[in-house]
Amino acid sequence: MQLCIQYLRCRVLYRQVEQWGNLKPERKIAMAIEMSDTCMQICATGIKMNNPHINERLLLKELRKRVEWIKRHRDGKRRVSIVWKRSGI
């Protein structure tokens, strides 16, 4: 039930995003933060559903792992580090 409510909230926010073209930059940022928070809440709810007795510390640890996995997956499953070279050394 809680997951359904959060999904509906995401759908409402998605519809609002479609109207971003006419919004002020401050409102766009506020909406992006709201969507990010909602996504984190949905992910945390999923973790809690799979681990009903998880404590807050482990929940945050698992949430961080999932967010990092999503970032790596989105970025092509690899981390690229930039090495700056100084000339003459």
PDB file with one MODEL, atoms N, CA, C and O in Angstrom:
MODEL        1
ATOM      1  N   MET A   1       0.817  -1.203   0.000  1.00  0.00           N
ATOM      2  CA  MET A   1       0.000   0.000   0.000  1.00  0.00           C
ATOM      3  C   MET A   1       0.858   1.262   0.000  1.00  0.00           C
ATOM      4  O   MET A   1       0.620   2.195  -0.767  1.00  0.00           O
ATOM      5  N   GLN A   2       1.870   1.270   0.887  1.00  0.00           N
ATOM      6  CA  GLN A   2       2.733   2.441   0.984  1.00  0.00           C
ATOM      7  C   GLN A   2       3.491   2.653  -0.328  1.00  0.00           C
ATOM      8  O   GLN A   2       3.689   3.786  -0.767  1.00  0.00           O
ATOM      9  N   LEU A   3       3.916   1.536  -0.953  1.00  0.00           N
ATOM     10  CA  LEU A   3       4.633   1.630  -2.212  1.00  0.00           C
ATOM     11  C   LEU A   3       3.730   2.192  -3.307  1.00  0.00           C
ATOM     12  O   LEU A   3       4.193   2.960  -4.150  1.00  0.00           O
ATOM     13  N   CYS A   4       2.453   1.823  -3.306  1.00  0.00           N
ATOM     14  CA  CYS A   4       1.500   2.335  -4.300  1.00  0.00           C
ATOM     15  C   CYS A   4       1.303   3.842  -4.149  1.00  0.00           C
ATOM     16  O   CYS A   4       1.245   4.570  -5.141  1.00  0.00           O
ATOM     17  N   ILE A   5       1.202   4.297  -2.926  1.00  0.00           N
ATOM     18  CA  ILE A   5       1.028   5.732  -2.671  1.00  0.00           C
ATOM     19  C   ILE A   5       2.250   6.498  -3.166  1.00  0.00           C
ATOM     20  O   ILE A   5       2.120   7.554  -3.784  1.00  0.00           O
ATOM     21  N   GLN A   6       3.431   5.963  -2.893  1.00  0.00           N
ATOM     22  CA  GLN A   6       4.653   6.631  -3.330  1.00  0.00           C
ATOM     23  C   GLN A   6       4.747   6.619  -4.854  1.00  0.00           C
ATOM     24  O   GLN A   6       5.206   7.590  -5.456  1.00  0.00           O
ATOM     25  N   TYR A   7       4.311   5.517  -5.484  1.00  0.00           N
ATOM     26  CA  TYR A   7       4.317   5.449  -6.942  1.00  0.00           C
ATOM     27  C   TYR A   7       3.405   6.522  -7.531  1.00  0.00           C
ATOM     28  O   TYR A   7       3.772   7.202  -8.489  1.00  0.00           O
ATOM     29  N   LEU A   8       2.220   6.668  -6.954  1.00  0.00           N
ATOM     30  CA  LEU A   8       1.287   7.685  -7.434  1.00  0.00           C
ATOM     31  C   LEU A   8       1.865   9.084  -7.259  1.00  0.00           C
ATOM     32  O   LEU A   8       1.684   9.955  -8.110  1.00  0.00           O
ATOM     33  N   ARG A   9       2.560   9.285  -6.150  1.00  0.00           N
ATOM     34  CA  ARG A   9       3.198  10.579  -5.908  1.00  0.00           C
ATOM     35  C   ARG A   9       4.247  10.858  -6.988  1.00  0.00           C
ATOM     36  O   ARG A   9       4.381  11.987  -7.460  1.00  0.00           O
ATOM     37  N   CYS A  10       4.988   9.814  -7.370  1.00  0.00           N
ATOM     38  CA  CYS A  10       5.987   9.962  -8.435  1.00  0.00           C
ATOM     39  C   CYS A  10       5.317  10.313  -9.757  1.00  0.00           C
ATOM     40  O   CYS A  10       5.826  11.148 -10.504  1.00  0.00           O
ATOM     41  N   ARG A  11       4.197   9.695 -10.049  1.00  0.00           N
ATOM     42  CA  ARG A  11       3.477   9.978 -11.292  1.00  0.00           C
ATOM     43  C   ARG A  11       3.019  11.439 -11.342  1.00  0.00           C
ATOM     44  O   ARG A  11       3.101  12.090 -12.383  1.00  0.00           O
ATOM     45  N   VAL A  12       2.536  11.940 -10.203  1.00  0.00           N
ATOM     46  CA  VAL A  12       2.112  13.341 -10.137  1.00  0.00           C
ATOM     47  C   VAL A  12       3.301  14.254 -10.393  1.00  0.00           C
ATOM     48  O   VAL A  12       3.201  15.222 -11.147  1.00  0.00           O
ATOM     49  N   LEU A  13       4.430  13.939  -9.759  1.00  0.00           N
ATOM     50  CA  LEU A  13       5.624  14.755  -9.957  1.00  0.00           C
ATOM     51  C   LEU A  13       6.093  14.675 -11.406  1.00  0.00           C
ATOM     52  O   LEU A  13       6.560  15.671 -11.960  1.00  0.00           O
ATOM     53  N   TYR A  14       5.972  13.497 -12.028  1.00  0.00           N
ATOM     54  CA  TYR A  14       6.365  13.343 -13.425  1.00  0.00           C
ATOM     55  C   TYR A  14       5.529  14.249 -14.332  1.00  0.00           C
ATOM     56  O   TYR A  14       6.052  14.883 -15.249  1.00  0.00           O
ATOM     57  N   ARG A  15       4.242  14.298 -14.065  1.00  0.00           N
ATOM     58  CA  ARG A  15       3.378  15.174 -14.858  1.00  0.00           C
ATOM     59  C   ARG A  15       3.768  16.635 -14.686  1.00  0.00           C
ATOM     60  O   ARG A  15       3.696  17.428 -15.625  1.00  0.00           O
ATOM     61  N   GLN A  16       4.179  16.974 -13.481  1.00  0.00           N
ATOM     62  CA  GLN A  16       4.617  18.346 -13.237  1.00  0.00           C
ATOM     63  C   GLN A  16       5.892  18.659 -14.016  1.00  0.00           C
ATOM     64  O   GLN A  16       6.087  19.780 -14.486  1.00  0.00           O
ATOM     65  N   VAL A  17       6.757  17.653 -14.144  1.00  0.00           N
ATOM     66  CA  VAL A  17       8.007  17.847 -14.875  1.00  0.00           C
ATOM     67  C   VAL A  17       7.725  18.200 -16.327  1.00  0.00           C
ATOM     68  O   VAL A  17       8.465  18.974 -16.933  1.00  0.00           O
ATOM     69  N   GLU A  18       6.668  17.644 -16.884  1.00  0.00           N
ATOM     70  CA  GLU A  18       6.314  17.936 -18.269  1.00  0.00           C
ATOM     71  C   GLU A  18       6.030  19.424 -18.480  1.00  0.00           C
ATOM     72  O   GLU A  18       6.106  19.920 -19.604  1.00  0.00           O
ATOM     73  N   GLN A  19       5.709  20.120 -17.418  1.00  0.00           N
ATOM     74  CA  GLN A  19       5.399  21.547 -17.512  1.00  0.00           C
ATOM     75  C   GLN A  19       6.589  22.419 -17.119  1.00  0.00           C
ATOM     76  O   GLN A  19       6.424  23.624 -16.929  1.00  0.00           O
ATOM     77  N   TRP A  20       7.770  21.848 -16.994  1.00  0.00           N
ATOM     78  CA  TRP A  20       8.948  22.568 -16.520  1.00  0.00           C
ATOM     79  C   TRP A  20       9.322  23.754 -17.394  1.00  0.00           C
ATOM     80  O   TRP A  20       9.885  24.731 -16.900  1.00  0.00           O
ATOM     81  N   GLY A  21       9.028  23.685 -18.648  1.00  0.00           N
ATOM     82  CA  GLY A  21       9.451  24.741 -19.558  1.00  0.00           C
ATOM     83  C   GLY A  21       9.016  26.131 -19.123  1.00  0.00           C
ATOM     84  O   GLY A  21       9.711  27.102 -19.419  1.00  0.00           O
ATOM     85  N   ASN A  22       7.906  26.257 -18.440  1.00  0.00           N
ATOM     86  CA  ASN A  22       7.380  27.559 -18.044  1.00  0.00           C
ATOM     87  C   ASN A  22       7.723  27.944 -16.602  1.00  0.00           C
ATOM     88  O   ASN A  22       7.292  28.993 -16.124  1.00  0.00           O
ATOM     89  N   LEU A  23       8.480  27.120 -15.923  1.00  0.00           N
ATOM     90  CA  LEU A  23       8.758  27.366 -14.509  1.00  0.00           C
ATOM     91  C   LEU A  23      10.044  28.156 -14.298  1.00  0.00           C
ATOM     92  O   LEU A  23      10.948  28.147 -15.134  1.00  0.00           O
ATOM     93  N   LYS A  24      10.100  28.831 -13.171  1.00  0.00           N
ATOM     94  CA  LYS A  24      11.320  29.542 -12.775  1.00  0.00           C
ATOM     95  C   LYS A  24      12.359  28.506 -12.339  1.00  0.00           C
ATOM     96  O   LYS A  24      12.001  27.419 -11.887  1.00  0.00           O
ATOM     97  N   PRO A  25      13.644  28.841 -12.474  1.00  0.00           N
ATOM     98  CA  PRO A  25      14.699  27.898 -12.084  1.00  0.00           C
ATOM     99  C   PRO A  25      14.596  27.427 -10.631  1.00  0.00           C
ATOM    100  O   PRO A  25      14.881  26.266 -10.338  1.00  0.00           O
ATOM    101  N   GLU A  26      14.193  28.313  -9.726  1.00  0.00           N
ATOM    102  CA  GLU A  26      14.077  27.939  -8.313  1.00  0.00           C
ATOM    103  C   GLU A  26      13.043  26.838  -8.126  1.00  0.00           C
ATOM    104  O   GLU A  26      13.251  25.915  -7.337  1.00  0.00           O
ATOM    105  N   ARG A  27      11.935  26.929  -8.845  1.00  0.00           N
ATOM    106  CA  ARG A  27      10.877  25.919  -8.741  1.00  0.00           C
ATOM    107  C   ARG A  27      11.334  24.593  -9.347  1.00  0.00           C
ATOM    108  O   ARG A  27      10.995  23.523  -8.841  1.00  0.00           O
ATOM    109  N   LYS A  28      12.106  24.671 -10.434  1.00  0.00           N
ATOM    110  CA  LYS A  28      12.634  23.452 -11.045  1.00  0.00           C
ATOM    111  C   LYS A  28      13.535  22.700 -10.075  1.00  0.00           C
ATOM    112  O   LYS A  28      13.471  21.475  -9.971  1.00  0.00           O
ATOM    113  N   ILE A  29      14.370  23.447  -9.371  1.00  0.00           N
ATOM    114  CA  ILE A  29      15.273  22.835  -8.398  1.00  0.00           C
ATOM    115  C   ILE A  29      14.480  22.205  -7.254  1.00  0.00           C
ATOM    116  O   ILE A  29      14.777  21.089  -6.828  1.00  0.00           O
ATOM    117  N   ALA A  30      13.480  22.916  -6.764  1.00  0.00           N
ATOM    118  CA  ALA A  30      12.653  22.382  -5.678  1.00  0.00           C
ATOM    119  C   ALA A  30      11.958  21.086  -6.109  1.00  0.00           C
ATOM    120  O   ALA A  30      11.872  20.137  -5.330  1.00  0.00           O
ATOM    121  N   MET A  31      11.467  21.051  -7.340  1.00  0.00           N
ATOM    122  CA  MET A  31      10.797  19.846  -7.830  1.00  0.00           C
ATOM    123  C   MET A  31      11.782  18.692  -7.995  1.00  0.00           C
ATOM    124  O   MET A  31      11.442  17.544  -7.708  1.00  0.00           O
ATOM    125  N   ALA A  32      12.990  18.982  -8.451  1.00  0.00           N
ATOM    126  CA  ALA A  32      14.002  17.939  -8.597  1.00  0.00           C
ATOM    127  C   ALA A  32      14.349  17.337  -7.241  1.00  0.00           C
ATOM    128  O   ALA A  32      14.534  16.125  -7.126  1.00  0.00           O
ATOM    129  N   ILE A  33      14.436  18.175  -6.220  1.00  0.00           N
ATOM    130  CA  ILE A  33      14.721  17.686  -4.871  1.00  0.00           C
ATOM    131  C   ILE A  33      13.577  16.822  -4.369  1.00  0.00           C
ATOM    132  O   ILE A  33      13.811  15.775  -3.764  1.00  0.00           O
ATOM    133  N   GLU A  34      12.339  17.246  -4.611  1.00  0.00           N
ATOM    134  CA  GLU A  34      11.171  16.451  -4.212  1.00  0.00           C
ATOM    135  C   GLU A  34      11.182  15.078  -4.880  1.00  0.00           C
ATOM    136  O   GLU A  34      10.910  14.064  -4.237  1.00  0.00           O
ATOM    137  N   MET A  35      11.500  15.054  -6.175  1.00  0.00           N
ATOM    138  CA  MET A  35      11.530  13.780  -6.892  1.00  0.00           C
ATOM    139  C   MET A  35      12.638  12.881  -6.370  1.00  0.00           C
ATOM    140  O   MET A  35      12.448  11.673  -6.228  1.00  0.00           O
ATOM    141  N   SER A  36      13.785  13.461  -6.087  1.00  0.00           N
ATOM    142  CA  SER A  36      14.901  12.689  -5.552  1.00  0.00           C
ATOM    143  C   SER A  36      14.541  12.088  -4.195  1.00  0.00           C
ATOM    144  O   SER A  36      14.816  10.918  -3.932  1.00  0.00           O
ATOM    145  N   ASP A  37      13.923  12.902  -3.336  1.00  0.00           N
ATOM    146  CA  ASP A  37      13.492  12.410  -2.027  1.00  0.00           C
ATOM    147  C   ASP A  37      12.487  11.273  -2.167  1.00  0.00           C
ATOM    148  O   ASP A  37      12.559  10.283  -1.438  1.00  0.00           O
ATOM    149  N   THR A  38      11.555  11.414  -3.096  1.00  0.00           N
ATOM    150  CA  THR A  38      10.547  10.378  -3.308  1.00  0.00           C
ATOM    151  C   THR A  38      11.194   9.086  -3.780  1.00  0.00           C
ATOM    152  O   THR A  38      10.831   8.003  -3.322  1.00  0.00           O
ATOM    153  N   CYS A  39      12.146   9.196  -4.690  1.00  0.00           N
ATOM    154  CA  CYS A  39      12.846   8.007  -5.176  1.00  0.00           C
ATOM    155  C   CYS A  39      13.587   7.303  -4.039  1.00  0.00           C
ATOM    156  O   CYS A  39      13.578   6.075  -3.953  1.00  0.00           O
ATOM    157  N   MET A  40      14.221   8.076  -3.177  1.00  0.00           N
ATOM    158  CA  MET A  40      14.922   7.487  -2.032  1.00  0.00           C
ATOM    159  C   MET A  40      13.941   6.796  -1.087  1.00  0.00           C
ATOM    160  O   MET A  40      14.235   5.723  -0.559  1.00  0.00           O
ATOM    161  N   GLN A  41      12.783   7.406  -0.876  1.00  0.00           N
ATOM    162  CA  GLN A  41      11.777   6.798  -0.012  1.00  0.00           C
ATOM    163  C   GLN A  41      11.262   5.492  -0.607  1.00  0.00           C
ATOM    164  O   GLN A  41      11.047   4.525   0.124  1.00  0.00           O
ATOM    165  N   ILE A  42      11.062   5.450  -1.917  1.00  0.00           N
ATOM    166  CA  ILE A  42      10.599   4.230  -2.574  1.00  0.00           C
ATOM    167  C   ILE A  42      11.647   3.130  -2.442  1.00  0.00           C
ATOM    168  O   ILE A  42      11.313   1.982  -2.149  1.00  0.00           O
ATOM    169  N   CYS A  43      12.902   3.479  -2.656  1.00  0.00           N
ATOM    170  CA  CYS A  43      13.982   2.512  -2.536  1.00  0.00           C
ATOM    171  C   CYS A  43      14.084   1.999  -1.094  1.00  0.00           C
ATOM    172  O   CYS A  43      14.243   0.798  -0.876  1.00  0.00           O
ATOM    173  N   ALA A  44      13.993   2.894  -0.121  1.00  0.00           N
ATOM    174  CA  ALA A  44      14.051   2.498   1.290  1.00  0.00           C
ATOM    175  C   ALA A  44      12.877   1.593   1.645  1.00  0.00           C
ATOM    176  O   ALA A  44      13.044   0.642   2.408  1.00  0.00           O
ATOM    177  N   THR A  45      11.699   1.871   1.105  1.00  0.00           N
ATOM    178  CA  THR A  45      10.531   1.034   1.359  1.00  0.00           C
ATOM    179  C   THR A  45      10.748  -0.363   0.798  1.00  0.00           C
ATOM    180  O   THR A  45      10.385  -1.354   1.432  1.00  0.00           O
ATOM    181  N   GLY A  46      11.339  -0.444  -0.389  1.00  0.00           N
ATOM    182  CA  GLY A  46      11.644  -1.747  -0.976  1.00  0.00           C
ATOM    183  C   GLY A  46      12.613  -2.544  -0.119  1.00  0.00           C
ATOM    184  O   GLY A  46      12.441  -3.750   0.056  1.00  0.00           O
ATOM    185  N   ILE A  47      13.627  -1.880   0.415  1.00  0.00           N
ATOM    186  CA  ILE A  47      14.587  -2.554   1.296  1.00  0.00           C
ATOM    187  C   ILE A  47      13.881  -3.047   2.548  1.00  0.00           C
ATOM    188  O   ILE A  47      14.107  -4.175   2.986  1.00  0.00           O
ATOM    189  N   LYS A  48      13.023  -2.206   3.131  1.00  0.00           N
ATOM    190  CA  LYS A  48      12.290  -2.592   4.340  1.00  0.00           C
ATOM    191  C   LYS A  48      11.350  -3.758   4.077  1.00  0.00           C
ATOM    192  O   LYS A  48      11.168  -4.615   4.942  1.00  0.00           O
ATOM    193  N   MET A  49      10.750  -3.798   2.890  1.00  0.00           N
ATOM    194  CA  MET A  49       9.850  -4.900   2.568  1.00  0.00           C
ATOM    195  C   MET A  49      10.615  -6.224   2.482  1.00  0.00           C
ATOM    196  O   MET A  49      10.098  -7.270   2.875  1.00  0.00           O
ATOM    197  N   ASN A  50      11.850  -6.174   1.966  1.00  0.00           N
ATOM    198  CA  ASN A  50      12.668  -7.372   1.870  1.00  0.00           C
ATOM    199  C   ASN A  50      13.325  -7.747   3.196  1.00  0.00           C
ATOM    200  O   ASN A  50      13.663  -8.910   3.416  1.00  0.00           O
ATOM    201  N   ASN A  51      13.507  -6.773   4.073  1.00  0.00           N
ATOM    202  CA  ASN A  51      14.156  -6.978   5.379  1.00  0.00           C
ATOM    203  C   ASN A  51      13.338  -6.279   6.458  1.00  0.00           C
ATOM    204  O   ASN A  51      13.717  -5.200   6.912  1.00  0.00           O
ATOM    205  N   PRO A  52      12.220  -6.875   6.877  1.00  0.00           N
ATOM    206  CA  PRO A  52      11.298  -6.178   7.793  1.00  0.00           C
ATOM    207  C   PRO A  52      11.906  -5.751   9.129  1.00  0.00           C
ATOM    208  O   PRO A  52      11.418  -4.808   9.752  1.00  0.00           O
ATOM    209  N   HIS A  53      12.965  -6.429   9.577  1.00  0.00           N
ATOM    210  CA  HIS A  53      13.522  -6.118  10.898  1.00  0.00           C
ATOM    211  C   HIS A  53      14.844  -5.351  10.810  1.00  0.00           C
ATOM    212  O   HIS A  53      15.619  -5.337  11.767  1.00  0.00           O
ATOM    213  N   ILE A  54      15.098  -4.720   9.678  1.00  0.00           N
ATOM    214  CA  ILE A  54      16.358  -3.995   9.482  1.00  0.00           C
ATOM    215  C   ILE A  54      16.387  -2.742  10.356  1.00  0.00           C
ATOM    216  O   ILE A  54      15.377  -2.055  10.507  1.00  0.00           O
ATOM    217  N   ASN A  55      17.555  -2.456  10.929  1.00  0.00           N
ATOM    218  CA  ASN A  55      17.661  -1.242  11.744  1.00  0.00           C
ATOM    219  C   ASN A  55      18.061  -0.065  10.861  1.00  0.00           C
ATOM    220  O   ASN A  55      18.423  -0.244   9.698  1.00  0.00           O
ATOM    221  N   GLU A  56      17.993   1.121  11.416  1.00  0.00           N
ATOM    222  CA  GLU A  56      18.204   2.351  10.648  1.00  0.00           C
ATOM    223  C   GLU A  56      19.607   2.423  10.033  1.00  0.00           C
ATOM    224  O   GLU A  56      19.765   2.839   8.885  1.00  0.00           O
ATOM    225  N   ARG A  57      20.612   2.021  10.797  1.00  0.00           N
ATOM    226  CA  ARG A  57      21.994   2.075  10.316  1.00  0.00           C
ATOM    227  C   ARG A  57      22.191   1.165   9.101  1.00  0.00           C
ATOM    228  O   ARG A  57      22.795   1.573   8.109  1.00  0.00           O
ATOM    229  N   LEU A  58      21.681  -0.066   9.178  1.00  0.00           N
ATOM    230  CA  LEU A  58      21.824  -0.995   8.063  1.00  0.00           C
ATOM    231  C   LEU A  58      20.970  -0.574   6.870  1.00  0.00           C
ATOM    232  O   LEU A  58      21.347  -0.797   5.719  1.00  0.00           O
ATOM    233  N   LEU A  59      19.826   0.031   7.147  1.00  0.00           N
ATOM    234  CA  LEU A  59      18.971   0.534   6.072  1.00  0.00           C
ATOM    235  C   LEU A  59      19.708   1.608   5.273  1.00  0.00           C
ATOM    236  O   LEU A  59      19.707   1.580   4.042  1.00  0.00           O
ATOM    237  N   LEU A  60      20.332   2.547   5.966  1.00  0.00           N
ATOM    238  CA  LEU A  60      21.078   3.605   5.287  1.00  0.00           C
ATOM    239  C   LEU A  60      22.268   3.042   4.507  1.00  0.00           C
ATOM    240  O   LEU A  60      22.573   3.507   3.409  1.00  0.00           O
ATOM    241  N   LYS A  61      22.938   2.040   5.082  1.00  0.00           N
ATOM    242  CA  LYS A  61      24.067   1.409   4.402  1.00  0.00           C
ATOM    243  C   LYS A  61      23.604   0.733   3.109  1.00  0.00           C
ATOM    244  O   LYS A  61      24.243   0.884   2.067  1.00  0.00           O
ATOM    245  N   GLU A  62      22.510  -0.002   3.173  1.00  0.00           N
ATOM    246  CA  GLU A  62      21.974  -0.679   1.996  1.00  0.00           C
ATOM    247  C   GLU A  62      21.480   0.329   0.961  1.00  0.00           C
ATOM    248  O   GLU A  62      21.659   0.130  -0.241  1.00  0.00           O
ATOM    249  N   LEU A  63      20.864   1.399   1.427  1.00  0.00           N
ATOM    250  CA  LEU A  63      20.387   2.442   0.524  1.00  0.00           C
ATOM    251  C   LEU A  63      21.556   3.082  -0.227  1.00  0.00           C
ATOM    252  O   LEU A  63      21.468   3.318  -1.431  1.00  0.00           O
ATOM    253  N   ARG A  64      22.653   3.363   0.490  1.00  0.00           N
ATOM    254  CA  ARG A  64      23.845   3.916  -0.163  1.00  0.00           C
ATOM    255  C   ARG A  64      24.401   2.958  -1.209  1.00  0.00           C
ATOM    256  O   ARG A  64      24.796   3.379  -2.296  1.00  0.00           O
ATOM    257  N   LYS A  65      24.432   1.653  -0.876  1.00  0.00           N
ATOM    258  CA  LYS A  65      24.928   0.664  -1.832  1.00  0.00           C
ATOM    259  C   LYS A  65      24.083   0.655  -3.096  1.00  0.00           C
ATOM    260  O   LYS A  65      24.621   0.573  -4.200  1.00  0.00           O
ATOM    261  N   ARG A  66      22.771   0.737  -2.948  1.00  0.00           N
ATOM    262  CA  ARG A  66      21.895   0.725  -4.116  1.00  0.00           C
ATOM    263  C   ARG A  66      22.058   1.977  -4.952  1.00  0.00           C
ATOM    264  O   ARG A  66      22.053   1.910  -6.181  1.00  0.00           O
ATOM    265  N   VAL A  67      22.200   3.108  -4.305  1.00  0.00           N
ATOM    266  CA  VAL A  67      22.387   4.358  -5.041  1.00  0.00           C
ATOM    267  C   VAL A  67      23.709   4.313  -5.813  1.00  0.00           C
ATOM    268  O   VAL A  67      23.768   4.732  -6.968  1.00  0.00           O
ATOM    269  N   GLU A  68      24.759   3.809  -5.180  1.00  0.00           N
ATOM    270  CA  GLU A  68      26.049   3.689  -5.864  1.00  0.00           C
ATOM    271  C   GLU A  68      25.944   2.721  -7.037  1.00  0.00           C
ATOM    272  O   GLU A  68      26.515   2.974  -8.098  1.00  0.00           O
ATOM    273  N   TRP A  69      25.220   1.616  -6.860  1.00  0.00           N
ATOM    274  CA  TRP A  69      25.043   0.657  -7.949  1.00  0.00           C
ATOM    275  C   TRP A  69      24.323   1.317  -9.122  1.00  0.00           C
ATOM    276  O   TRP A  69      24.697   1.130 -10.280  1.00  0.00           O
ATOM    277  N   ILE A  70      23.289   2.089  -8.808  1.00  0.00           N
ATOM    278  CA  ILE A  70      22.535   2.774  -9.866  1.00  0.00           C
ATOM    279  C   ILE A  70      23.440   3.754 -10.611  1.00  0.00           C
ATOM    280  O   ILE A  70      23.385   3.842 -11.837  1.00  0.00           O
ATOM    281  N   LYS A  71      24.270   4.487  -9.874  1.00  0.00           N
ATOM    282  CA  LYS A  71      25.183   5.436 -10.515  1.00  0.00           C
ATOM    283  C   LYS A  71      26.150   4.714 -11.445  1.00  0.00           C
ATOM    284  O   LYS A  71      26.374   5.152 -12.573  1.00  0.00           O
ATOM    285  N   ARG A  72      26.728   3.603 -10.971  1.00  0.00           N
ATOM    286  CA  ARG A  72      27.666   2.845 -11.807  1.00  0.00           C
ATOM    287  C   ARG A  72      26.959   2.277 -13.029  1.00  0.00           C
ATOM    288  O   ARG A  72      27.497   2.312 -14.135  1.00  0.00           O
ATOM    289  N   HIS A  73      25.761   1.758 -12.831  1.00  0.00           N
ATOM    290  CA  HIS A  73      25.002   1.168 -13.935  1.00  0.00           C
ATOM    291  C   HIS A  73      24.663   2.235 -14.979  1.00  0.00           C
ATOM    292  O   HIS A  73      24.781   2.000 -16.182  1.00  0.00           O
ATOM    293  N   ARG A  74      24.247   3.393 -14.509  1.00  0.00           N
ATOM    294  CA  ARG A  74      23.891   4.498 -15.402  1.00  0.00           C
ATOM    295  C   ARG A  74      25.111   5.001 -16.168  1.00  0.00           C
ATOM    296  O   ARG A  74      25.003   5.382 -17.333  1.00  0.00           O
ATOM    297  N   ASP A  75      26.269   5.001 -15.516  1.00  0.00           N
ATOM    298  CA  ASP A  75      27.493   5.525 -16.128  1.00  0.00           C
ATOM    299  C   ASP A  75      28.241   4.465 -16.938  1.00  0.00           C
ATOM    300  O   ASP A  75      29.422   4.642 -17.234  1.00  0.00           O
ATOM    301  N   GLY A  76      27.590   3.397 -17.291  1.00  0.00           N
ATOM    302  CA  GLY A  76      28.247   2.389 -18.108  1.00  0.00           C
ATOM    303  C   GLY A  76      29.006   1.351 -17.311  1.00  0.00           C
ATOM    304  O   GLY A  76      29.927   0.728 -17.838  1.00  0.00           O
ATOM    305  N   LYS A  77      28.648   1.152 -16.069  1.00  0.00           N
ATOM    306  CA  LYS A  77      29.218   0.122 -15.197  1.00  0.00           C
ATOM    307  C   LYS A  77      30.710   0.285 -14.950  1.00  0.00           C
ATOM    308  O   LYS A  77      31.401  -0.691 -14.657  1.00  0.00           O
ATOM    309  N   ARG A  78      31.197   1.473 -15.060  1.00  0.00           N
ATOM    310  CA  ARG A  78      32.604   1.688 -14.767  1.00  0.00           C
ATOM    311  C   ARG A  78      32.823   3.080 -14.216  1.00  0.00           C
ATOM    312  O   ARG A  78      32.073   4.016 -14.495  1.00  0.00           O
ATOM    313  N   ARG A  79      33.845   3.181 -13.447  1.00  0.00           N
ATOM    314  CA  ARG A  79      34.245   4.476 -12.910  1.00  0.00           C
ATOM    315  C   ARG A  79      35.444   4.960 -13.716  1.00  0.00           C
ATOM    316  O   ARG A  79      36.377   4.198 -13.969  1.00  0.00           O
ATOM    317  N   VAL A  80      35.417   6.182 -14.104  1.00  0.00           N
ATOM    318  CA  VAL A  80      36.516   6.767 -14.861  1.00  0.00           C
ATOM    319  C   VAL A  80      37.152   7.836 -13.993  1.00  0.00           C
ATOM    320  O   VAL A  80      36.484   8.760 -13.528  1.00  0.00           O
ATOM    321  N   SER A  81      38.439   7.698 -13.783  1.00  0.00           N
ATOM    322  CA  SER A  81      39.134   8.740 -13.028  1.00  0.00           C
ATOM    323  C   SER A  81      39.998   9.533 -13.994  1.00  0.00           C
ATOM    324  O   SER A  81      40.575   8.984 -14.933  1.00  0.00           O
ATOM    325  N   ILE A  82      40.074  10.798 -13.754  1.00  0.00           N
ATOM    326  CA  ILE A  82      40.846  11.691 -14.604  1.00  0.00           C
ATOM    327  C   ILE A  82      42.181  11.950 -13.915  1.00  0.00           C
ATOM    328  O   ILE A  82      42.229  12.332 -12.746  1.00  0.00           O
ATOM    329  N   VAL A  83      43.241  11.738 -14.646  1.00  0.00           N
ATOM    330  CA  VAL A  83      44.574  11.976 -14.132  1.00  0.00           C
ATOM    331  C   VAL A  83      45.123  13.215 -14.821  1.00  0.00           C
ATOM    332  O   VAL A  83      45.227  13.270 -16.047  1.00  0.00           O
ATOM    333  N   TRP A  84      45.469  14.201 -14.015  1.00  0.00           N
ATOM    334  CA  TRP A  84      46.021  15.428 -14.562  1.00  0.00           C
ATOM    335  C   TRP A  84      47.525  15.305 -14.634  1.00  0.00           C
ATOM    336  O   TRP A  84      48.174  14.925 -13.660  1.00  0.00           O
ATOM    337  N   LYS A  85      48.071  15.623 -15.779  1.00  0.00           N
ATOM    338  CA  LYS A  85      49.523  15.543 -15.959  1.00  0.00           C
ATOM    339  C   LYS A  85      50.077  16.956 -16.042  1.00  0.00           C
ATOM    340  O   LYS A  85      49.538  17.826 -16.725  1.00  0.00           O
ATOM    341  N   ARG A  86      51.144  17.145 -15.339  1.00  0.00           N
ATOM    342  CA  ARG A  86      51.846  18.423 -15.422  1.00  0.00           C
ATOM    343  C   ARG A  86      52.951  18.305 -16.446  1.00  0.00           C
ATOM    344  O   ARG A  86      53.687  17.319 -16.466  1.00  0.00           O
ATOM    345  N   SER A  87      53.064  19.277 -17.269  1.00  0.00           N
ATOM    346  CA  SER A  87      54.134  19.237 -18.265  1.00  0.00           C
ATOM    347  C   SER A  87      55.471  19.610 -17.605  1.00  0.00           C
ATOM    348  O   SER A  87      55.527  20.457 -16.714  1.00  0.00           O
ATOM    349  N   GLY A  88      56.534  18.957 -18.065  1.00  0.00           N
ATOM    350  CA  GLY A  88      57.867  19.268 -17.554  1.00  0.00           C
ATOM    351  C   GLY A  88      58.236  18.502 -16.302  1.00  0.00           C
ATOM    352  O   GLY A  88      59.270  18.792 -15.699  1.00  0.00           O
ATOM    353  N   ILE A  89      57.441  17.541 -15.889  1.00  0.00           N
ATOM    354  CA  ILE A  89      57.791  16.772 -14.683  1.00  0.00           C
ATOM    355  C   ILE A  89      58.177  15.377 -15.078  1.00  0.00           C
ATOM    356  O   ILE A  89      58.508  14.561 -14.218  1.00  0.00           O
TER     357      ILE A  89
ENDMDL
END
